[in-house]
């Protein structure tokens, strides 16, 4: 069905259409979950979980299992471990991230080397390979992305309350620990679903940069979220077009586009007066 779509250049080819579908899904759910992480001041958790996911990729290669599933298992375990350490104040949030960050990448390198080194497939997981995703991988990304978006939309009010003020949320009876653990698990799912598009080393940037732009333009949490998703989707489209036209690495091009948008908006807001066209009203 994707191959039959009469899309114009540069999306007229089947592999570009698969990359576009998968990329658009990532462009929606990565900033969506990132908005809650930034509000919670846990912007770097995507990096920490991503490095644990790399250990899962290495484990999948050694065991002969589809790496997405082992990466998902490792990521969820790592996310819950980070949240457990943070919630119990056994170590600071930054230290917890560093612990999983370095041990995860080290374990991934060791396991990958045991299977024959860092080949093209492993490098693709690190930096993204959207132009080579097949129909099965697109389906996995769609399903995982739909899971993340569906749960976030269904629990958006409770999640917003928890990431904004945990103490108040506990007072009014919300299950704070459960919601924090759920947010960590959703982040793990988002990281694994996106790693073939922008890569383990870059997914955190796609979670944070569009949100940073949204914070500059939005006047509310909802406005920030909408703008962040818009920037994420636009960055995917521009990045994929750039990769086809100029032969750039697509994952890097997507993230660089998001970074350029943020810098442009930041500069314009610095130079333009309050009440200008860049002040987005949320209605």
Buried (B, 14 or more C-beta within 10 A) or exposed (E): EBEEEEEEEBBEBEBBBBBBBBBBBBBBBBBBBBBBBBBBEBBBBBBBBBBBBBBBBBBBBBEEBEBBEBBBBBBBBBBBBBBBBBBEEEBEBEEBBBBBBEBBBEBBBEBBEEBEEBEEEBEBBBBBBBBBBEEEBBEBBBEBBBBBBEBBEEBBEBBBBBBEEBEEBBEEEBEBBEBBBBBBBBBBBBBBBBBBBBBBBBBBBBBBBBBBBBBBBBEEBBBBBBBBBBBBBBBBBBBBBBBBEEEBBBBBBBBBBBBEBBEEBEEBBEEEEEEEEBBBEBE
